[in-house]
Amino acid sequence: MSQLISKNSNKSHPKVIAIIPCLNEESFITDTVINSKKYVDEVIVIDDGSTDNTSQVARAAGAQVI
């Protein structure tokens, strides 16, 4: 995984990451990712085998998807 630069300019603070597990949350994941990005440096969505477009929608909202 590549090294990402934190939005936090103070080097003494660690990078803050939101990890969001989900399953079939296509209708809600965009708002969740966008709102989370206000408070963290990175959002990672863990898609647990969704049968809808959760992964694609989360990626389009700016999350890294696993």
C-alpha positions in Angstrom: 0.0 0.0 0.0 1.4 3.4 -0.9 2.3 6.1 1.6 -0.4 8.8 1.7 0.2 12.3 2.9 -2.0 13.3 5.8 -4.2 16.5 5.7 -2.8 17.1 9.2 0.2 19.4 8.7 1.4 18.8 12.3 3.9 15.8 11.9 3.5 14.9 15.6 -0.1 13.7 15.0 -0.8 10.3 13.5 -2.9 9.8 10.4 -6.6 9.2 11.2 -8.4 6.6 9.2 -12.1 5.6 9.2 -12.8 2.0 8.4 -16.4 1.2 7.5 -17.5 -2.4 7.1 -20.6 -2.7 4.9 -22.9 -5.1 3.1 -25.4 -3.9 0.5 -25.3 -0.2 1.5 -25.4 1.4 -1.9 -28.1 3.8 -0.9 -26.2 5.1 2.2 -22.5 4.7 1.6 -22.0 8.0 -0.3 -23.2 10.2 2.5 -21.3 8.1 5.0 -18.0 8.4 3.1 -18.4 12.1 2.4 -19.3 12.9 6.0 -16.5 10.8 7.4 -13.9 12.5 5.1 -14.7 15.8 7.0 -13.0 14.3 10.1 -10.4 11.8 8.9 -7.5 11.7 6.5 -8.6 8.6 4.7 -11.8 6.4 4.5 -11.5 2.7 3.8 -14.7 0.7 3.1 -14.6 -3.0 3.7 -17.3 -4.5 1.4 -18.3 -7.9 2.7 -19.6 -9.3 -0.6 -22.3 -6.8 -1.5 -24.6 -7.8 -4.4 -25.5 -4.2 -5.2 -23.1 -1.4 -6.3 -21.8 -0.6 -2.9 -18.1 -0.9 -3.9 -18.5 1.3 -7.0 -20.5 4.0 -5.2 -18.0 4.1 -2.2 -15.1 4.4 -4.6 -16.8 7.2 -6.5 -17.4 9.0 -3.2 -13.6 8.9 -2.5 -13.1 5.8 -0.4 -10.5 3.1 -0.8 -12.5 -0.1 -1.1 -11.3 -3.5 0.0 
